[in-house]
Structures are given as structure tokens and as C-alpha cells.
């Protein structure tokens, strides 16, 4: 367009010629926890923070889904996700696949039972209410006031909710869990789960290299 303008005498030169466009930009570093770091956090956090941490890391739930939970949505060893909180507004989950039932392990259910016993509220009350009780606690408020200070004491202050979810997907892969099962647990399409959230460990990469080498040699 500037070349055309210059040919018509509308401008004297094309400033875009001086622009430098890099060939590419570095990909962002997607952090995840090791299984030892997950164990450290679980062992060092108090009940509420431990429960929220485990819902994100062990159950693979989004923060909007966690803080949008009502007490009645925890049924036996299933969390029934029908709503979420996004930008402080209550609404339906992000996608059609996000409306789902998340299976929870027995020890996570024990933490939920302990929290339900120690906290107040009827079936329709928020599982994690704010100080006013009528609204759920804000995920950002919870992270800055409670979760991050607690994690910093453990040397894990770099962890956020996204790291927790990515850790869930990555550890599930390292443990050999069917990727479709993991995608269903997290409310994703399979390609999103594998390409965005799942990070393979160096140990699993070495094992893969050894497996191929062994097959070639033998």
C-alpha cells in the first residue's frame, strides 16, 4: 500500500521498509510440577488449600469450576460440574465438554468430607464461600491471600492454577493413563489436552528413546 501511495506522490518514502520482523519468537515456558513437588504441597497445605490444590492437580478441574461448586454437587466419589465462575460471573462451563462428572479418588473424598464437616452451609451453599458466605471466594483473592503464601513457605511459590492443571495432564500421561480418559476428566477435546496441557517428563522421553534403540539393536 505504501508503494502505491509513493507511486502516486502521496508519500515520499515507505517507513515499513525499516521495520524488522523476527523470524520467530521463543515459545512460552509451560511449567509443571514433579510428582515429588505435588506430594510436598499436599503434605504441607492446610485443609482448605489442600482440597483446592487437589481438585486442580489430582482431579484436573479449572479454578472457575472449583470456586463455582456448591456443596450438593459433590456426590459420592463424583463432582458434578454444571456451572462455573468466569470473570466473577456465574455461568455455564466454558464448553459443552466442560459439563461433566469428574471422578475423584478416595483420599480426595476424605478431604472433601472433612471440609464439609468443618464448614457451614446447606446443600445449595458454596463449597468455598467468601467471608460474606453468600458469594464464593474469588480465585484471584484466594491465590494472593492464601494459596501462594502457603506454597511460598514450601518453596513452591511459582505454582498457579494453570500449573496445577498442566501437572494433572502431564502426570497422567507419564503414568500411562489413556489420553481420552484424561481429556474427558478435564473437559477437553483430545487434541487440546495433548498439545496444550500435557508436558512429557525427561524420564519418559529417555524411556522412549531407550525403547526405540532397544528395538533397533535387538
N, C-alpha and C positions, 0 to 999 in steps of 0.2 A: 504493500500500500504506500509506503514511503517512497519507493522507487517511482511509482506512478505519480505521486504528488511532486517529486523532484522534476520529472519529465514535463509536467505542466507548469513548472515555475512557481508552484505554491510554497515550496520549502527549498532551502539552499543545500541541505545535506540530510542524510539519513542517520539519526542518532542510534538506531538499532544496531548498526554495524559494530559499534564499540561494546556492545553487550557481550559478556562471556557467559556461556551456558555450560556448566559442567557436564561431563559425560554421564555421570550418575552420582547418587548420593548414598552414603552408608545406610544400611538398614538399621532400624532401632534395635537396641538390645532388649530382648524379651527375657526378663528374669524369671526364675522359678526356684523353688526350694528343693533341697535334697530331702530324702526321707529322714535323715538324722535331724535336719532343721525342723521338719514337721513335728517330730517326736519331742524336740526341745520346747517348741511352742506349746504343744498340748500339755506337756508336763509342768510348764511354768505359768500358764494363764489361769486366772480365777474363773469361776463357773460361767458367768455370762459371756465373757470374752472368749473363753474356750469353746463354748457352744457355737457362737457366731463363727469363730475360726473354723470349726469342724464342719459346719453347714456349708461353708465356702470351699474348704480344702478336701474334706472327705466325701461330702455329698455333691459337691460341684455346683452349688446354687449361686445365682447372681445376687449381689447385695440388695438390689431392688426387690428381689423375691424374698430374701431373708427378712428384711425390715417390713415387708408388706404382709408377713404371715400373721394370721390370727390363731389363737390357741386351739380352736376347734379343727384347724386344718392339719394338725398332727394326729394321724390315725394309725394306731398300732406301730408298725415299722415303715410307715409311708408318710411323706409330706405331700399334701395335695396343693399344688400351686395353681391358683385361679386368678390371682391378681398380683400386682407389683407396684412399687413406688418409683417413679422416674421424674426427676426434677421437682421433687416434693409434691407431686400429684399422684393420686391413687388411680390406677387404671388397669386394663388388662395387660398380661405379659407381652413382651416385645414382639413375639412372632407366634404363629399357630402352633409350632412345635414346643413353644415355651409353656403352654398349658399342658401340664403333665403331672404324673405322680412320681416322686423321687423316692426310691428305696433307701432306707437308712440302716446302718449297721447297729448291732445290739448295744455296743458301748455308747454310740451316739444317742440312742433311745434312752439310755440310762441318764445321760446328761440332761436330756430334754425333760425327763420325769423329775429330776432333781430341781431343775429351774421352775417347772410348773408348780411344784410343791412350795418352793421358797418365795414365789412371786404371787401377786394378787391379780384377780381378774376372772371374769366369766368366760364362757366358751367363745363369745364374739370379741373378747378383748384382744388387743395387740399382744403378740408374743414378746416383743421388745418395746414396751411403751416408753415415751418420753417422761420427763418429770411431771408433766401435767396429766399423764395417764390416758388422756383422750386422743392423743396422737402418737404415732410411732416415733421412735428416736430417729433422727437424721443420720444417714450413713456417714456423711462427712463430719458431723459433730461427734459421732461415736468414734470414728477413726482418730480425729485430732485430740479428743479429750481422754479417751480410754484405751483404745486398741494400740495405737502407736506408742504411747508412753510405756505400756506394759511390754510390748515387743522390744522396745529400745533397751529395757533392763536385761533382756535376754540376748542382746547383740543382734537383734533381728529387725531393727527399725526401718529397714529398706522395704519391708513387705507391705503391700497394699492388697485391696480386694482382687485386683486383676491378677496379681502374682498368685494369690490363693487358688483362683480358678484355673490358671495355667498349670499350676502344680498338680492339681487334680487330674487334668487331662494327661499330663506328661508321665506321672507316676502310674496311672492306669495302663498306659502304653508299655512302660517298662516292665510292668507285672504281667503283661500278656493278655490283658482283658480285651475282648472283642471290641474293635473300634466303633461298631454300630451300637453296641450296648452303651459305651461311654457317651456317644453323641446323643442317644436317647435320654440318658441321665441328665445331661447338661442342657437339653433342649435345643440342639443344633442339627443342621444338616451335617452329613458325614464329612464332606469336603471342608467345611468351615472348621470343624473340630480338628481335623488332621493338619490343615495348612496354617491355621492361625493360632490355635491354643496349644497344640501338642508340640513339646520340645523333647527330643530324644536325649538321653544321657550319653556321656562319653563312653561309659562302660558298655551300654547296649550297642554303641557303634563299633567298639572294639570287638565285641562278641560276634557282630555281624561280619566284620572283616575276617575274623578267625574262622567262622563257619564257611565262608566262601573259599578262603585259602585252603582249608582242610578238604573241601570237596574237590578242589583243583589238583591238590597234591595226591590225594588218595584215589 
